């Protein structure tokens, strides 16, 4: 049997589910297949970053995620005999609605995203495996195997969100640079005696590595995460849980880290072999890679789930817009290629510094070499008395979170980042993330990201700006006039929250060209903004989007 769909998403982890939501909400017909008959359990990722919550907000899922999360986590850092306690809520991040790190199981994220897809009429097809896929030029053709037999699917695009051993990547012939780590991660859900039941995360620094205890176990009270020298990796799949770790070995890890607790019940455990890797490219024709299929990191700094979701939101709207332009003329086809090529240019470039960051931090966390062992066992305890003073410098902690969360990531060199004429100097540069500022549309002040929390492109007009030309009106474009931002400029915000175009005064040709490039220009009536044009009333307080 042959069926037709706009986008086939292979893999129903957080990356695949996020991509399916983003593409669906931007006009694409979606199918999501997953070879596992049941959701993967237990969770491997436990942290959701502020930037990830921002990019998911227009999809209407952040409230449900935050209901399940610990948004005011406290961490107790054990450095020898010293204990340093710090909170990770209300950080000095005034330009985001989520100034905190959120402790949240990957399974809970998947549950929320799966439910949001179901509300849209999209069901994850579990027990359905991609056998092969090819790019036929005008379409992609995928062969699927399920309990009902073999099915052939013809679609505009296929996205491999199918992990480090990606079938899509293999079929696309995309090369893979990787390097295994000498250390592996040990995961376990367990109950402990001799340790208080406070809902704080604990970190113990020992000569053999860091050991983490999170009050987020799915089958017991605590989730343990530690590292050890990697066992024989033959036949093991990177990133996938391997054989169970004996209780005696887990107790030894606790003892070596200085944890004064005994295991009273072991519910589950596994060793996980690790690698750092990067695909040579994230796109070949109609085949794309996202998440772990495109890049692998160590667990240091919690990048895996967050980077995958940010890939998904970047690519999803582009595929949604591109799918709606199927069968258009040659000129529009060139625009589609530029739009889709931008995914590789933007997200692969963003992956490089993340690889360096996670590799460096994991070396400090887990390596048993002489220098990192000395840093953890000797230098860190000696420095413990001054650490609280450093942590009280909220801007220092906030800047670290900005880097880890990708709030600093930008796409200034992307072909989708365009400066109009004349340039607008008082706003974020094209390619930058749009900060969450306090703005007014003529009434009380509101947060900007809340006003943009819906799919599509958003045109932000300064107070005295001329209304955009009728040619840019369409169901994918919302126009907002910021009454507390004096000037005649305009900023166009992409669906993933990055600035795509800006100009200091009316530039109809530049704006129309940019909207045509990304596929958002249409002849249909504009979606209602609040308010879109007309003569402005007197301005309230000034705002510079900064």
GIHUSUL-V480612 format. One line per field, one symbol per residue. ss: DSSP state (2 for helix, 1 for strand, 0 for the rest). phi: phi as a letter, one per 40 degrees, with the letter a starting at -180 (. if undefined). A space follows every 10 residues. Layout:
ss=???
phi=???
//
This chain:
ss=0111111111 0002222222 2222000001 1111000000 0000001102 2222222000 0222222201 0001111110 0111111000 0000000000 0110022222 2222222220 0001110011 1111100001 1111110011 1111111111 0000002222 2200011111 0011111111 1110000000 1111110011 1111000000 0111111110 0000000000 1000002222 2222220000 0111111111 1100111110 0011001110 2220110002 2202222222 2222222222 2220000002 2222222222 2222222222 2222222222 2222220002 2222222222 2222222222 2002222222 2222200000 0000000110 0000000000 0010000110 0000011222 2000001111 1000000002 2200001111 1000000001 1110000111 1110000222 2222222200 0000001000 0000000000 000000
phi=.bbbacbbbb hbcccccccc cccccbhccb bbbacccbdc bccbcbbbcd ccccccdccg bcdcccccbc cbcbbbccbg ccbbbacbbf ccbccbcbca cbcacdcccc cccccccccc gbbcccgbbc caaaccgcab bbbbbbdchc bbbbacabbc bbgdcccccc ccgccacaac ccbbcbbaba bbbgbccdcb cbbbcbcchc bbbbcbccba cbbcbabadc cdccgcbcgb dbcccdcccc cccccccgcc abcbabcaaa cbcbabaacc ababgcbbba gccbabbccd ggcdcccccc dccccdcccc ccccbcgccd ccccccccdc cccccccccc cdcccccccc ccdccbcccc cccccccbcc cccdcccdcc cccccccccc cdcccgccca bccccccbcc bccbcbadcd hcccccbcbb bhbccbcccc cccachcbbb ccdbccdccd ccciccbbbb bccbbchbca bbbcccgbcb aaacadbdcc ccccccccgc cacccccccb ccagcccdcc dcabfb
//
